[in-house]
Amino acid sequence: MNILGSLAEFELEMIRERVIAGMDRAKRQGKRLGRPSKGHMPFVQAKWPTVLDKLTAGTLGVREAAQYLGVSPSWVSWHWVVAKRESAGETLDPVSEGSLKNG
């Protein structure tokens, strides 16, 4: 029984190494890993300025905007805050900024 367990562990480790090597190779080739973001879809990009105007005017809610665009309400909220900050003249780097809920 112990021998079979050891063989299984060894095989899992080999598979893990191959997967990691493949992901590293893909990154070196410039490929993006993971699920694509809906925010980069042409439909969302084309409709976002209109939705942003309606959100700012108060004629459209976050949930309705998200449903219309086909994205999550958190995506709409995040990008709405980013747009507000950018219109106020602030530069925003989401990576270094972290969560916008604090500010």
C-alpha positions in Angstrom: 0.0 0.0 0.0 2.8 2.4 0.9 4.5 1.8 -2.5 1.3 2.7 -4.4 0.9 5.9 -2.4 4.5 6.9 -3.1 4.0 6.3 -6.8 0.9 8.4 -6.8 2.7 11.3 -5.1 5.6 11.0 -7.6 3.2 11.1 -10.5 1.3 14.1 -9.1 4.6 15.9 -8.7 5.6 15.2 -12.3 2.2 16.5 -13.5 2.6 19.6 -11.4 6.0 20.3 -12.8 4.8 19.9 -16.4 1.9 22.3 -15.8 4.1 24.9 -14.2 6.6 24.6 -17.1 3.8 25.0 -19.6 2.5 28.1 -17.9 5.9 29.6 -17.7 6.4 28.9 -21.5 3.1 30.6 -22.3 4.0 33.6 -20.2 7.3 34.0 -22.0 5.4 33.8 -25.3 3.3 36.7 -24.2 0.0 34.8 -23.7 -2.4 35.9 -21.0 -3.4 33.2 -18.5 -6.8 32.8 -16.9 -10.3 33.8 -17.9 -10.6 36.9 -20.1 -12.2 40.0 -18.5 -15.6 41.0 -19.8 -14.5 44.6 -19.3 -12.3 44.4 -22.4 -15.1 43.2 -24.6 -16.0 45.7 -27.5 -19.7 45.9 -26.4 -18.8 46.9 -22.9 -16.2 49.5 -24.0 -18.7 50.9 -26.6 -21.6 51.2 -24.1 -19.6 52.3 -21.0 -19.6 56.1 -21.7 -23.4 56.1 -22.0 -23.9 54.0 -18.9 -21.4 56.2 -17.0 -23.4 59.3 -17.9 -26.7 57.6 -16.7 -25.1 56.5 -13.5 -23.8 59.9 -12.8 -27.2 61.5 -13.5 -28.8 59.0 -11.2 -31.2 57.6 -13.9 -29.6 54.1 -13.8 -28.6 52.0 -10.9 -25.5 49.9 -10.5 -27.4 46.6 -10.8 -29.3 47.7 -13.9 -26.1 48.9 -15.5 -24.3 45.6 -14.7 -27.2 43.6 -16.2 -27.2 45.8 -19.3 -23.5 45.5 -19.8 -23.3 41.8 -18.9 -20.8 42.3 -16.1 -20.9 42.1 -12.3 -22.2 45.0 -10.2 -18.8 45.2 -8.5 -17.2 45.7 -11.9 -19.5 48.7 -12.5 -18.9 50.1 -9.1 -15.1 49.8 -9.4 -15.0 51.5 -12.8 -17.5 54.2 -11.7 -15.2 55.1 -8.8 -12.2 55.1 -11.1 -14.0 57.4 -13.6 -15.0 59.8 -10.8 -11.4 60.0 -9.6 -10.0 60.4 -13.1 -12.5 63.2 -13.8 -11.3 64.9 -10.6 -7.8 64.9 -12.0 -6.4 62.1 -9.8 -4.2 59.5 -11.4 -5.1 56.0 -10.3 -3.0 52.9 -10.4 -5.3 50.0 -9.3 -2.4 47.7 -8.5 -0.7 50.1 -6.1 -4.0 51.7 -4.9 -5.5 48.4 -3.7 -9.1 48.6 -2.6 -10.9 51.9 -3.4 -13.4 51.3 -0.5 -11.1 53.0 1.9 -11.0 56.3 0.0 
